[in-house]
């Protein structure tokens, strides 16, 4: 029988959430801005519906990543495993 995975250190979880937030914000923000034409010389400026689309994409990223994929990008990079349920 294999040992259940240990819970990751708190600092790793906090760091992963912060890095995931910034990564998702800049990647999805740039994509939404490019599609809607809201790019600027310094990046993007979203308001109204495009900003809501960005918020929805970010929420979906965290939901799908944590629930169905087994971890977000930075969860995987920092090797934060989900503890397996005891059987």
C-alpha positions, 0 to 999 in steps of 0.5 A: 500500500502506498503512503498518502501524499503529504500536504504541501508547505503553506509557503508553496501554496501561497506562492503558487496562488500568487504566481498563478494569479499574475500568470493568468491575469497577464496571459488571459488579459493580453488575449482578451485585449488582442481579440477586443482591440483594447491593447495599448502601448504599455499592455492592455486596458480592459473595462466593461464586458472584456473585463468580465470575460477576463474575470470569468477566464481566470475563475475558470482557470483556477476551477478547472485546474484544481478540480479536473486537471490535478493542479494549476500551472504553478501547482505543477511547477512547484510540485504541489500534489493533491492529497489522495483520499483515504480508502 
